[in-house]
Amino acid sequence: MFISVPNLVLLLSSILLIQALFIYIFRSLDKISLAFSISVLISLIYFVTYLFIRTSQNKKNLSLLTFLLLLSFYLTELLFLNHFDMKSLWIILLITQVLCGYYLLINLFFYFMLFLHTIVYILHIMVHSSNDFELQSILAIILAYLFTFLIHGDRRKSLLNLEKMYSSQIEINSRFIQLEENIDQVFIISSSDLQKFYYISSAFERTVTLSREELLKHPDLWMKSIHPGDIDRITLEMEGAQRDKNYREFDFRFIQNGSSIWLKFELFPIDTGKDKIIDRFVIIVDNITEQKNAELKLAEAKSLDAEFAARIQRNLLFSDPDLQIEEIDIAAVSIPSLDVGGDFFDFYRFSDSIVDIIIADVMGKGMIASMLGAASKSAFLKSRLDLTVRENNIPSIEKIMTLTNSTLSPELIGLGKFITMQYGRINLDNRFFSFIDSGHTSLLYYSTRHKSCWSLKGWNMPIGFIPDEKMIVNTIPFASADLFFFYSDGVTETENDEGEQFGERRLNYVISNSFHLTSSQIMNKIRNLVFHYSGSDGFADDVTCIAMKIGQLEEDNSVVEAIFPGKRESLQVVRLFIMSFLSNNFSDINPDKKNEIVLALNEAVANVIEHNYEKDVLLEGREILIEAGFHDRTCFFRIYYDGEDFDWTTVQAPDLSEMKSGGYGLLLMREIMDSLCYSTNIDGVQCLTMVRELK
């Protein structure tokens, strides 16, 4: 009823009005003024004392002091009542009763106070009865007594409720303290910038060496104790939690006594609803030092295993490029994206003039790809050895690839894997480089004669698609200081921060501007460029490169060239040029073979004119350059022309049973020539190289 302050003020105001009314009725102003002044003074002393002792934490002592002060005030009132013979002093007593009774903190002395009130009011009635008996005074005293009884009764209920709430709170606090003391996790309530701590559980001092009181006074000690290498990361995590308002979990190192322990933060942002800003965090802290130490030991063990695996891979999958051949400068590098990778390369020297090169990329990364790579390399070694023993001669790369493909493909198909590769052979005697491309990246070839870098592609599918696929050999001539560059897709598919790939075109530029360097220098340059381009600590895919530079060879004077207008009228002149070249250099050649070669060149030039110069008006008036040459009994022809990239591997020969007109040119060229190799450079020039051995 009188719990709230406004109601209490209203009650006191009413009592003061009643007192004023009685003072007016009794008209004993001189005595009443003195009594009232003394009562007010005693009340002030009481309230000052009461406010002073309210700082005590013991409610029983406080209640006892309150009771004693009230009792002393009663005795003083009785003294004044008897001495001054005042009839209205009980009204002042009523005010003090209300004030003192309202602020009693417990119900301990309630019944005694009620009994005391009854005695005091009876004495008042007796005093009034012994003097001039006034019925209105007696009734007023009785009404005041009943009113006081009601006030204290209501206050008693409030005190009982407060007592229950206080006891319940004590029990909750006791249980919370027990829970807190038996949990190893640390609970912290802090500001969002960790510059102020509102609560720290007792487990904090069992976890770290800092005291709670010290940290509450100096919050900056927390950040000062974090390992310098983790401060930036923690700052970013805290900012992210403020921004995203999401739960976050992270660990860091905490320095104490000169050593580090690992702590885990579970961060719960608290949204206060003010401007939707996170200004507080609830943090659960765990000491995970033992767990981290175990993880580090496991990581060290895995790292040791990975190091052994990488060492085994280097010994098994990567051959030594130091072939000790004066005319060939070879350098190679392979950087796995993980500890081990699926890329591998191999070099095999048959003689001082014949060297085989393999570069391969197994689908996937890691240990499985590495195992498949080792098995694939073993299959190549076995095929090469078996064929060499069986034929008692150097086997062709076509036979080696065919046998290996038939061995590996069924197993790879069963595993759902495949291998892209290039198998090349450099022959310094006849100055031809032959290769089989099984779905690998382009082979880059820099020609010193034309000061241009060419991108070469082959015809075959990756190993693991068609077990009985016919292997198609691509052959091109080379000269002194020419450069061949093999690479895996990890080079060109490396991305920068904007997601742009390094690309073959950029690699082509690097090769064109580095042809004067040694193979090792070119390799280091490309590796560094690709690494810095990625802008990270590693590569997303395995990176493998081989650079092979030809040394100084004897001058070749066999090459002749001629330029023809890009028109059909030029075909007759082209045929005469080829016929003359063959007659001058191969006088003993069979006429039928000569006619076949002329026919193949005629079809090639006709296709170039038809699909480029006649279809694109912008190419009107452009010319075609034909280059013819030979080494020993093998002749070659290069047709240089302008036009769009054209993949000759996509052209399918027509079905002869349908007898359709057109489309037989490519079929004739493939049947007549031993090799057709298409290439292009970054300037938009296309080249078709055709090779035929004349026995």
ABEGO torsion letter per residue (X at the ends): XAABAAAAAAAAAAAAAAAAAAAAAAGBAAAAAAAAAAAAAAAAAAAAAAAAAAABABAAAAAAAAAAAAAAAAAAAAAAAAAAGBAAAAAAAAAAAAAAAAABABAAAAAAAAAAAAAAAAAAAAAAAABBBBAAAAAAAAAAAAAAAAAAAAAAAAAAAAAAAAAAAAAAAAAAAAAAAABABBBBBBBAAGABBABBBAAAAAABABBAAAAAABAAAAAAABBAAAAAAAAAAAAAAAAAGBBBBBBBBBBBGGBBBBBBBBBBBBBAGBGGBBABBBBBBBBAAAAAAAAAAAAAAAAAAAAAAAAAAAAAABBBABAGBAABBBBBBBBBABABBABBBBBBBABAABBBBBBBBBBEBEAAAAAAAAAAAAAAAAAAAAAAAAAGBBBBAAAAAAAAAAAAAAAAAAAGBBBBBBBBBBBAAAGBBBBBBBGBBBBBBBBAAAGBBBBBBBABBBBGABAABBBBBBBBBBBBGBBBBBBBAAAAABBBAAGBBAEAAAAAAAAAAAAABBAAAAAAAAAAAAAAAAGBABBABBBBBBBBBBBBBBBBAABBBBBBBBBAAAAAAAAAAAAAAAAAABAABBAAAAAAAAAAAAAAAAAAAAAAAAABAAABGBBBBBBBBBBEABBBBBBBBBEBBBBAAABBBBBAAAGBBEGAAAAAAAAABABBBBBBBAAGBBBBBBBBBBX
